[in-house]
């Protein structure tokens, strides 16, 4: 399996950013880590290995990106507005640096997929919903898609536009169409300790008439890597 370590100094974030690239052909995807996780987490916990055959067979290519959670929404020592501003910079880093890097890597501009578990599910789904011009597939495992709990009661336009449970209910027909053209999978297991995060997002998508796959796997599936390693095979090429 082709594996490459990549790093560059991000002008958007003003710091060194790292990622791992897996594969040689097939659908490109961006995979996000969980809370406080880093670019090597999805490999270390076996999620990449769970689809090794798809990668080696040329069906899938993955960019496992780094997170900056301790500088952004998890940075409790900073004012919520500052947390949000850093979080938004990360969004711009992905759109303006990682996506063009992937296009150059595969030799053609094309839409990518996103995937993540737990906090990574929020990252994957929020980025996809905000950028349907760049993303045509998103998979969220065991996520929570409401960011109010990170903001200590603070709210502004930037918070709204990074909170899928806030902005999706208000999308107009054009945006509903854009998201419905995407392959959306919102998934967890029945024993997930934040099950409502998934079921709330599924309900909102259903109420808006946005096409999606909303799946809650029966017990014992829940919120942990052993379950995600099994589930991932049903939602990637």
C-alpha positions in Angstrom: 0.0 0.0 0.0 1.4 3.4 -1.0 1.9 5.6 2.0 3.4 9.1 1.9 4.2 11.6 4.7 3.5 15.2 3.5 4.1 18.5 5.3 4.2 22.2 4.5 4.1 25.6 6.1 0.5 26.7 5.8 0.1 30.4 5.0 -3.6 30.2 6.1 -2.8 28.8 9.5 0.7 30.3 10.0 2.1 26.9 11.2 3.4 23.6 9.9 0.7 21.2 8.9 1.2 17.5 8.2 -0.8 14.7 6.6 -0.6 11.1 5.5 -1.5 10.1 1.9 -2.5 6.6 1.1 -3.1 5.0 -2.3 -2.3 5.4 -5.9 -5.6 5.6 -7.7 -9.4 5.8 -7.1 -11.7 8.2 -5.3 -9.9 10.8 -3.2 -11.1 11.4 0.3 -10.1 13.6 3.3 -10.3 11.7 6.6 -10.4 13.7 9.9 -9.2 12.7 13.3 -11.3 12.6 16.5 -11.0 15.3 19.3 -7.4 16.4 19.8 -6.4 13.8 17.3 -3.7 14.1 14.7 -2.9 13.0 11.1 -1.7 9.6 12.2 -4.7 8.6 14.3 -6.8 6.9 11.6 -3.9 4.8 10.7 -2.9 4.0 14.3 -6.4 2.9 15.3 -6.8 0.7 12.2 -9.4 2.6 10.2 -7.0 2.9 7.2 -6.1 -0.7 7.5 -9.7 -1.7 7.5 -9.9 -0.6 3.9 -6.4 -1.6 2.9 -7.7 -3.9 0.1 -9.7 -1.0 -1.4 -6.6 1.2 -1.3 -4.3 -1.4 -2.8 -6.9 -2.2 -5.4 -7.0 1.4 -6.7 -10.5 2.2 -5.6 -9.6 4.7 -2.8 -7.0 7.3 -2.0 -7.0 9.0 1.4 -5.5 12.2 2.8 -5.5 11.9 6.6 -5.3 15.5 7.8 -4.1 16.9 11.1 -6.4 18.6 13.5 -5.9 21.9 15.4 -8.6 21.4 18.0 -6.6 22.8 20.9 -6.2 26.1 19.0 -9.8 26.3 17.9 -13.1 25.2 19.4 -11.5 23.2 22.2 -9.3 26.2 23.3 -11.4 27.0 26.4 -8.9 29.6 27.5 -9.7 31.7 24.5 -12.7 33.9 23.8 -15.4 32.0 21.8 -15.0 34.5 18.9 -11.3 33.7 18.7 -12.0 29.9 18.8 -14.4 30.3 15.9 -12.0 32.5 13.9 -9.3 29.8 14.2 -11.8 27.1 13.3 -12.8 29.1 10.2 -9.1 29.4 9.3 -8.9 25.6 9.4 -11.9 25.4 7.0 -10.0 27.8 4.7 -6.8 25.7 5.0 -8.7 22.6 3.8 -10.5 24.4 1.0 -7.6 26.5 -0.2 -4.6 24.3 0.5 -5.5 20.6 1.0 -8.0 20.3 -1.8 -5.7 22.0 -4.4 -2.8 19.8 -3.2 -5.0 16.7 -3.8 -5.9 17.9 -7.3 -2.3 18.3 -8.1 -1.4 14.9 -6.6 -4.0 13.0 -8.6 -3.3 15.1 -11.7 -6.9 16.4 -12.2 -9.3 18.6 -10.4 -12.3 16.7 -9.0 -14.5 16.7 -6.0 -13.4 14.7 -3.0 -15.1 12.8 -0.2 -14.8 13.5 3.5 -15.0 11.1 6.4 -14.6 11.2 10.2 -15.7 9.6 13.4 -16.8 11.4 16.6 -15.5 15.0 16.4 -14.1 14.1 13.0 -17.7 13.3 11.9 -18.6 16.9 12.6 -15.5 18.2 10.8 -16.2 16.0 7.7 -19.9 16.7 7.4 -19.7 20.5 8.2 -16.9 20.9 5.6 -18.9 19.0 3.0 -22.1 20.9 3.6 -20.3 24.2 3.4 -18.5 23.3 0.2 -20.6 21.2 -2.2 -18.6 22.7 -5.0 -15.6 20.8 -3.6 -17.2 17.7 -2.0 -19.6 15.1 -3.4 -19.5 12.5 -0.6 -19.4 12.7 3.2 -19.5 10.0 5.9 -19.9 10.8 9.6 -19.7 8.1 12.2 -21.0 8.7 15.7 -21.0 12.5 15.4 -22.6 15.5 17.1 -23.3 18.3 14.7 -24.3 21.1 17.1 -21.5 23.4 18.3 -23.4 25.4 21.0 -21.6 23.5 23.8 -18.2 24.8 22.6 -19.2 28.5 22.8 -20.2 29.2 26.4 -23.4 30.9 25.3 -21.7 33.0 22.6 -23.2 33.1 19.1 -22.6 35.1 15.9 -22.8 34.6 12.2 -19.6 32.6 12.0 -21.0 30.2 14.7 -24.2 29.8 12.8 -22.5 29.0 9.5 -20.3 26.3 11.2 -23.3 24.6 12.9 -25.1 22.2 10.6 -28.0 21.8 13.0 -28.5 25.6 12.7 -28.0 26.3 9.1 -29.3 23.2 7.4 -32.9 23.8 8.5 -32.8 27.2 6.8 -31.2 26.2 3.5 -33.1 27.4 0.4 -34.1 25.2 -2.5 -30.8 25.7 -4.4 -28.7 24.5 -1.5 -31.1 21.6 -0.8 -30.5 20.5 -4.4 -26.7 20.9 -4.0 -26.6 18.7 -0.8 -29.1 16.2 -2.3 -26.6 15.6 -5.1 -24.0 14.6 -2.6 -23.7 11.0 -1.2 -24.4 11.7 2.5 -24.1 9.0 5.2 -24.8 9.9 8.8 -24.1 6.7 10.8 -23.8 5.4 14.3 -24.7 2.4 16.5 -27.5 2.0 18.9 -25.3 2.1 22.0 -23.6 5.4 21.0 -23.3 7.6 24.1 -24.1 10.6 21.9 -26.8 8.8 19.8 -28.9 12.0 19.6 -26.2 13.8 17.7 -26.7 11.4 14.8 -30.5 11.0 15.0 -30.9 14.8 15.2 -28.9 15.3 12.0 -30.8 12.5 10.3 -34.1 14.1 11.3 -33.1 17.5 10.0 -32.0 16.1 6.7 -35.2 14.2 6.4 -37.3 17.3 7.2 -35.5 19.3 4.6 -36.0 16.6 1.9 -32.2 16.2 1.5 -31.3 12.8 0.2 -29.0 10.9 2.5 -28.3 7.6 4.2 -29.1 7.8 7.8 -28.3 4.5 9.6 -28.2 3.5 13.2 -26.7 0.0 13.4 -28.2 -2.3 16.0 -26.5 -3.1 19.3 -23.7 -3.8 20.1 -22.5 -1.1 17.6 -21.7 2.1 19.3 -19.1 4.9 19.7 -15.7 3.3 19.4 -13.0 2.3 16.9 -13.8 -1.4 16.7 -17.3 -0.5 15.4 -16.1 2.2 13.0 -13.6 -0.3 11.5 -16.4 -2.5 10.5 -18.9 0.2 9.4 -16.4 2.0 7.2 -16.4 -0.8 4.7 -20.0 -0.2 4.0 -19.5 3.5 3.2 -16.4 3.9 1.1 -15.5 2.6 -2.4 
